[in-house]
Amino acid sequence: MLVELGIQSVEILGDSMLVLKQIAREYKCLNPSLAVYLVAARNLLTKFREATWEHIPREENVAANEMAQIATGVQMPEECVQRIIKVLKKSLPSVLTRGMEIDVNSAIVTKDDWRTPIINYLQYPTLPSEKRVRIMALNYLMWNGDLVRKSKDELLLGCLGKKEYTKVMGETHEGICGAHQGGRKMCWLIRRYGYFWPTMMKDCIDYSKGCEACQRHGTIQ
């Protein structure tokens, strides 16, 4: 309703700390069903120029809480001492049954993925974020739905998560790129092939040092 009225600045008061923390990206969302509503909320927030929210403890929100209880409660007749109530569960969240198109994966956070805070900021820049994330994001951009880093020579490097860059290091060290490359050369090759992650040099050196074949033949560079 506020969007249709053209409202540009909104203040949201909520009694669920969990929900507010998830919207602010301070808490992770690991439940696919809840993630649908989280994405819907974030999408709506991007339509406002300014949006703030504040947690209101339930004891300070008695009237609204009682109204919610009345609306959702089941009224039992005084003469009825026992009654069987059938509870049904929706197969789809209500926002999907209304035809809203939502990418649930964009809200389910992958644990320990260094890319997640940067992607969240680039996709939803009006939402609260840490200062260090905003500074880091200056070197990145979204390209065809993927996070890429802008290099000093104006090349775009694809950003890899742990599972992806572990595979790339293995192929570079002992697979398609030749026999047991040393750590520093591995890092140079991987950047040359267009990939990036923040701990590249350290990870490549550690990977090379951990190679048993390199240890046996003294081929570590």
PyMOL commands that set and color helices and strands:
alter all, ss='L'
color gray80, all
select helices_A, chain A and resi 2-5+17-23+32-45+58-60+62-72+94-97+104-106+116-123+131-139+162-174+183-192+200-209+212-217
alter helices_A, ss='H'
color red, helices_A
select strands_A, chain A and resi 9-14+50-55+140-143+146-150+156-159+195-196
alter strands_A, ss='S'
color yellow, strands_A
deselect
rebuild
show_as cartoon
